C-alpha cells in the first residue's frame, strides 16, 4: 500500500427519475490500473428535483494512482461510536430519531449528523457529528449538557426541589414547581441555588 493521498474532483449528477431525491447516499470506490481497490469516498444527494442537474466536489482518499471509479448505490458503510453525556442519562436523538439514553453505542453512516441531548433539569443541547470514510468503529464522543435549566432549593429536611424561585418575601419563599406555585416557611429552606438566566427582552 502506498502513501494515502486526498483527491478533490468536480462532479456533475443528474436526477433522471421522475421523483425528487430527498436524501440518498452513494459509496465511491477508487481502483488503480490493475483494478485493485485503493480508496473510497461518498456522495450525499439531498433535495434534487426530477431532471435537475447539480454540481459539487467529491473528496476521495486513495493509496496509489487512481485509474477508475465505481459508484455504488446502497447503504453506505456505518461506523459504531459511543455517545456519552455529562451528566449521563440524557435522552439521545440522532438526526431527529430517538436512540435511547447516554451512554449509547450508535451506528452512524458516512456523512453529517446532528446529535441532540435532553435531560430533566438541564438545558437541551445539539452536537454536530461528521463521519468520514477514514473513520473506524470504536471511537467515542461526549457532550457536556448546559447549566441547570431550573433553580435548586434545598430544604432542611434533606429534600431537594427543582423549580423556579418566584419570590422571597419576609418569612415566605415561593417556588414554581411543574407549573404549580408552592410556599415554604423561610426556616424550612436551607439553601437556594439560582441558575443563570437571560434578562427579559423589552
C-alpha positions as CSV (number, residue, x, y, z in Angstrom):
1,X,0.0,0.0,0.0
2,X,1.4,3.4,-1.0
3,X,1.0,6.6,0.9
4,X,-2.6,7.8,1.1
5,X,-3.5,10.9,-0.7
6,X,-6.6,13.1,-0.9
7,X,-8.1,14.0,-4.2
8,X,-10.8,16.6,-4.9
9,X,-12.8,16.2,-8.1
10,X,-15.5,18.3,-9.7
11,X,-18.6,16.2,-10.2
12,X,-22.0,16.6,-12.0
13,X,-25.0,14.5,-11.1
14,X,-28.4,14.5,-12.9
15,X,-31.6,13.1,-11.4
16,X,-33.0,11.0,-14.3
17,X,-36.0,9.8,-12.4
18,X,-39.4,11.4,-12.2
19,X,-39.2,11.8,-8.4
20,X,-37.3,14.2,-6.1
21,X,-34.3,12.6,-4.4
22,X,-34.9,13.7,-0.8
23,X,-31.7,12.1,0.8
24,X,-29.6,9.4,-0.8
25,X,-26.1,8.2,-0.2
26,X,-23.7,6.6,-2.8
27,X,-20.4,4.9,-2.0
28,X,-17.5,5.5,-4.3
29,X,-14.7,3.0,-4.8
30,X,-11.4,4.0,-6.4
31,X,-9.3,1.5,-8.4
32,X,-5.8,1.6,-9.8
33,X,-4.8,0.5,-13.3
34,X,-4.7,-3.2,-12.1
35,X,-8.3,-2.9,-10.9
36,X,-7.2,-3.1,-7.3
37,X,-9.3,-1.1,-4.9
38,X,-7.1,1.6,-3.4
39,X,-9.6,4.0,-1.8
40,X,-13.1,5.2,-1.3
41,X,-15.4,8.2,-0.8
42,X,-19.1,9.0,-0.7
43,X,-21.7,11.2,-2.2
44,X,-24.8,12.5,-0.4
45,X,-27.6,14.0,-2.6
46,X,-30.3,16.0,-0.8
47,X,-33.5,17.5,-2.4
48,X,-32.6,17.0,-6.0
49,X,-35.7,17.6,-8.1
50,X,-36.7,15.4,-11.1
51,X,-34.5,16.3,-14.1
52,X,-32.3,18.6,-12.0
53,X,-28.5,18.7,-12.5
54,X,-26.3,19.5,-9.6
55,X,-22.6,20.3,-9.5
56,X,-20.4,19.6,-6.4
57,X,-17.0,18.5,-5.3
58,X,-16.1,15.0,-4.1
59,X,-13.2,14.3,-1.7
60,X,-11.5,10.9,-2.2
61,X,-8.8,9.2,-0.3
62,X,-6.6,6.7,-2.2
63,X,-3.3,4.9,-1.6
64,X,-2.0,4.9,-5.1
65,X,-2.8,6.4,-8.5
66,X,-6.5,6.3,-9.3
67,X,-7.4,4.9,-12.7
68,X,-11.1,4.3,-12.4
69,X,-14.0,5.0,-10.2
70,X,-17.2,3.0,-9.4
71,X,-20.3,4.4,-7.9
72,X,-22.3,2.0,-5.7
73,X,-25.9,3.0,-4.7
74,X,-26.9,1.5,-1.5
75,X,-26.5,1.6,2.2
76,X,-23.2,3.3,2.9
77,X,-20.7,1.9,5.4
78,X,-21.5,2.6,9.0
79,X,-19.3,3.2,12.0
80,X,-20.0,2.2,15.6
81,X,-19.4,5.1,18.0
82,X,-20.2,5.5,21.7
83,X,-22.1,8.7,22.5
84,X,-21.9,9.9,26.1
85,X,-23.0,13.0,28.0
86,X,-22.0,14.8,31.2
87,X,-24.0,14.0,33.3
88,X,-25.1,10.6,31.9
89,X,-28.6,9.5,31.4
90,X,-29.6,12.1,28.8
91,X,-32.1,11.2,26.1
92,X,-30.3,10.9,22.8
93,X,-31.8,11.8,19.4
94,X,-29.8,11.2,16.2
95,X,-31.0,13.1,13.1
96,X,-34.4,13.5,14.7
97,X,-34.9,9.9,15.7
98,X,-34.7,8.7,19.3
99,X,-31.8,6.5,20.0
100,X,-32.0,5.8,23.8
101,X,-30.2,7.3,26.7
102,X,-26.5,8.0,27.2
103,X,-24.1,6.3,27.2
104,X,-25.2,4.7,24.0
105,X,-23.5,2.9,21.1
106,X,-24.9,4.1,17.8
107,X,-24.3,3.1,14.1
108,X,-23.6,6.2,12.1
109,X,-23.4,6.2,8.3
110,X,-20.7,8.3,6.5
111,X,-21.9,11.9,6.3
112,X,-23.1,14.7,8.6
113,X,-25.3,14.0,11.6
114,X,-27.0,16.0,14.4
115,X,-27.0,14.6,17.9
116,X,-29.5,16.1,20.4
117,X,-29.4,15.7,24.1
118,X,-32.2,16.2,26.7
119,X,-32.1,15.7,30.4
120,X,-34.6,16.8,33.0
121,X,-33.3,19.8,34.9
122,X,-30.7,20.8,32.2
123,X,-30.8,22.9,29.1
124,X,-31.0,20.8,25.9
125,X,-28.1,20.8,23.5
126,X,-27.1,19.9,19.9
127,X,-23.8,18.4,18.7
128,X,-22.8,18.2,15.0
129,X,-21.1,14.8,14.1
130,X,-19.4,14.1,10.8
131,X,-18.3,10.6,9.9
132,X,-15.8,10.3,7.1
133,X,-14.7,7.3,5.0
134,X,-11.4,7.3,7.1
135,X,-13.2,6.9,10.4
136,X,-13.1,3.4,12.1
137,X,-15.5,1.9,14.6
138,X,-14.7,2.1,18.3
139,X,-14.5,5.9,18.8
140,X,-16.5,8.0,21.2
141,X,-17.9,11.5,21.6
142,X,-19.0,13.2,24.8
143,X,-21.3,16.2,25.2
144,X,-21.5,18.3,28.3
145,X,-25.0,19.5,29.0
146,X,-25.6,23.1,29.7
147,X,-26.3,24.7,33.0
148,X,-29.3,23.6,35.0
149,X,-32.5,24.9,33.5
150,X,-34.1,25.5,36.9
151,X,-33.2,26.7,40.4
152,X,-32.4,24.2,43.1
153,X,-34.0,24.6,46.6
154,X,-32.5,22.5,49.4
155,X,-34.8,22.1,52.4
156,X,-33.6,21.5,56.0
157,X,-35.2,18.0,56.0
158,X,-32.8,16.9,53.3
159,X,-35.1,17.1,50.3
160,X,-34.1,18.9,47.1
161,X,-36.6,20.7,44.9
162,X,-36.0,21.7,41.3
163,X,-38.1,24.6,40.0
164,X,-38.2,28.4,39.6
165,X,-37.8,30.7,42.5
166,X,-40.8,33.2,42.4
167,X,-40.1,35.3,45.4
168,X,-38.6,35.6,48.9
169,X,-40.8,37.9,51.0
170,X,-40.4,38.2,54.8
171,X,-40.6,34.7,56.1
172,X,-42.1,33.1,52.9
173,X,-40.3,31.5,49.9
174,X,-42.4,30.9,46.8
175,X,-41.2,28.3,44.3
176,X,-42.9,27.3,41.0
177,X,-42.6,23.5,40.5
178,X,-44.2,21.9,37.5
179,X,-46.4,24.9,36.9
180,X,-47.7,25.0,40.5
181,X,-46.5,27.6,43.0
182,X,-45.6,26.3,46.4
183,X,-45.0,28.4,49.5
184,X,-42.5,27.4,52.2
185,X,-41.6,28.9,55.5
186,X,-38.1,30.6,55.2
187,X,-36.9,28.4,58.2
188,X,-37.7,25.3,56.1
189,X,-35.2,26.4,53.4
190,X,-31.5,25.6,53.9
191,X,-30.1,26.8,50.6
192,X,-31.2,28.2,47.3
193,X,-29.0,27.8,44.1
194,X,-30.1,30.1,41.3
195,X,-29.4,29.3,37.7
196,X,-28.3,32.0,35.3
197,X,-31.0,33.3,33.0
198,X,-31.1,35.6,30.1
199,X,-32.5,39.0,31.1
200,X,-36.1,39.6,29.8
201,X,-36.3,41.4,26.5
202,X,-38.2,44.7,26.4
